[in-house]
Amino acid sequence: MRFVNDASGETMVETLVSILISSLALILLASVIGTSVRLVTNSRSRMTEFYDNESEIVGTAATPAQSNVDVTFGVPLESAPDASTVDIYETEDGSIAYYERSTP
């Protein structure tokens, strides 16, 4: 019995197809990395803007003002809770900056 030819190895078409698949995978990877970098940059800029605005609000907040506020719920409570005092901090133009529960 005689073997005609040894056909081991890859043909030119198989090599080109594997290079094409590898190239497409690298292009997709580069696209994903680019999108990730853009999202991180946008997120960082938005967080910086948020913290800058928060710092400005806290820095310009005046002394707390007291106000009576009634809180109602759609469902009746079994027992009404005790009244709580809330400190409301306002900016110079009178808009509410933030509020917190007063400590007794």
Protein Blocks (a to p, Z undefined) as FASTA:
>chain_A
ZZfbdcedjdfklmmmmmmmmmmmmmmmmmmmmmmmmmmmmmmmmmmmmmmmmmmmmmmp
ccddddddddddfbdcfbdcddddddddddfkopafbdcdddZZ
